[in-house]
């Protein structure tokens, strides 16, 4: 068995163990850092309205419809109004031509449309200065909600 000799003649044995004390010290320092910084991080809190509590819109909104295949159509929600199919490049100009400062714009997207596609449409409209923007939902009577 190999041994190391010290200056005074005694032999020392080699240790084959890991000294974990420095690792514990590092772990405790990281724990303290996380405990101090965690209360400073504020999560993004949002209040989503439930469908039953959605208020009725006073003005007739402009509806942007996003189909499952990605096509975009536009109409003013009026009796007998039909959707006009438009391309995404002319979406902003078409919407701005049909709204006033009080006119809301709602996005009606098919349930199978990817979330990213809906967010791109919403971002296009919001970046052009349209502030009254919302998502259209299918409102169900209270009796149907209670049975589900």
N, C-alpha and C positions, 0 to 999 in steps of 0.2 A: 504494500500500500504506500503510495507516494505521500510524503509529508514535507511540509515546509519548515525549515529551521529558522528560528528567530535569532537575534543577536545574543541572547543570553543562554542559548543551548536548549531551550525547551522546544518541543515540536508542536506544531499547530496542525489541526485536522482541517481539511477542506470542507466547506459547507455546501451542500447541494439543495439548499432551500432558498426560496425567493423572499426577500424582505418586502413585505407589503405595506409597511408603515408609510412610505412616501406616497403610495397610491391612495391610501385612505386620506392622507392630508389633502391631496389634490381633489378627491371626491368631496370632501367637506367644504373646501373653498368654492367649488362649483355649486354645491347645494346652497351655500349662503348667497352667492351671486344670483341664482335663480329665485331664491326666496325674496330678495330685495327688489329685483326687477319685475317679477310677475305682477304685483299690484299696479305697477306703472303702465302696463300694457292694457289699453282699454279695448275691449272687443267691439266690433261694429254692431250696435243694437238697432234693429229695425222693427217697426210695428206693421205687420201685414194685416190689412183689413180682411175680415172673412166675407164670403160672398153674400151671406144673409144681411150683413150690415152695410153693403155698398150703397152709396147714395145715388139718387137719380140725377142725371146730368141735365142742367137747365137748357143749355144751347145744344143745337144739333151738331154732334161731333163729326169730324172727318175720320173715316175708318180705313185703315191700311190693313189689307188682308194678305197674309203670307201662307201660301199653300204648301202642301207636303213636298211637292217637287221644287219648291223655291221660287215660284212665280209670285209676283207682287201685283195686287189689284187695289184700286182706290175708289171710294165713293163717299158722298155726303150722306149721312144717315137720315134720309128723308123717305117719305112714303113713295114707293115705286122707283126709287133710285137704283140704278144698276151699277155693278162694278166695272171699272175700266182697267184693263190690264196695262201695266206700265213697266218699264225696266228700272233697275235699281239706280241707274245714273240720273234719271230724271225725277226720282222720287221726291227729293227735297223741293225742287222748283214747282212741281205739281201741287204738293201739299201747301206750300207758301202762297200759291195763287188762289187757293180755296179757303184760307182761314183768315180770321181777324184776331185781334189780341185776346178776345174772350172765347174763341172757338177751341175746344179741346180736340186732341188727336188721340185716337185709340188704335192699338195694334191688336188685330184679331189673328192669332196664329193657330194653325192646326196643331193638335196635341202631339203629332208625330214629327213636327218640325224640330230640328236640333236647336237647343238653347242658344248656341253661338249665332245662328242665323237670325234669331229674333233680337238678340243683343246688338248685332251689327245694324239692323234696321233702326232700332231705338237710338243707337249711338249716332247714326247719320242724322236723324231728326233733331236730337238734342244738341249736337254740335252746330247745327244751323240756326239755333236760337229759339227753337220751339220748346217752350217750358211746360205747357199744359199737355202732358203726355201720359198715357196710361195703357193698361192692358185690358182687353175685353175678356170677360168671363161669362160662362154659361150659368145664369142664375136659375136655381131650382127652388120650387116652393118649399116652405118649411116642413110640410108633411113628408116630402120625399127625403129631406135631409135627416129627419128623425128615424126613418126606417132603415137608412143605410148604415 
